[in-house]
């Protein structure tokens, strides 16, 4: 049985090379007869691998099926795929960050230690330009694995003001906003959902016991935490414009937009700078009122006075 399994894996590896194989050539590579090759090909088909028979010759080619079957990768291919997935996970290709992390988590779980070492060496000397805070790939993989396996995660966390805390969480989901990675988790000490920036997080290994997943909050709750919770200042504005007009101007990672009535919209946003908050709304092109925080209200008053004084009277 072991010999048959090993032969099937070798046959699959041969068929995955970009060429057409005759039955005789496969038989010679495997050290068996052509009849055995036909039986092994049928076994691969039963396992979901689309092995096509070549018209006119007694040969085979691995084709495309309705579903993606497992693939065999040699060492060089595995390293190349892992490096590519790590780059994609950091946002080098927009829109595939979260799926890249899921694929990378599966791949690195089965990588031999010698390949892990090669990948880390390549990562150490490679520079990926990015305008976002860097996230350690090991942190990304640890949080992704804990979320997938429903294992408690303890980590040291640095808040926006620089204070350090230790959190015990039930991790549920990773979210990439286009600029940053966030972990959506149930905070056991606070008995509430929280969002954590991964570039401020350092996991404590090993992970904890398994937990029963909770119902994840709606996207509005998650977006609100991402848009404001990780910043030094959290602000609320009332904008005199319909919500659909305001929503077109803000990404979900920047602000949450809630209609108050047909012509008024509540905007909640976060930033580490009062100037940045004022700029967000000042460039919107609609009348607005700052509701909170008090320091932003005073800052906008001072900014308005300076701007008015900078214009010579007519």
Protein Blocks (a to p, Z undefined) as FASTA:
>chain_A
ZZmmmmmmmmmmmmmpccdddfklmmmmnopafklmmmmmmmmmmnopacdddehiacdd
ddddfbdcdddddfklmmmmmmmmmmmmnopaghilmmmmmmmmmmmmmgcfklmmmmmm
mmmmpccddfbdcddfklmmmmmmmmmnopacddddddfkopacddddddfbdcdehlac
cdddddfklopacdddfklcccdddddddddddddddfklmmmmmmmmmpmbdcdddddd
dfklmmmmpcfklpccddfblmbccdddddfbfklmmmmmmmnopacddfbdfklmmmmm
mmmmmmmmmpccZZ
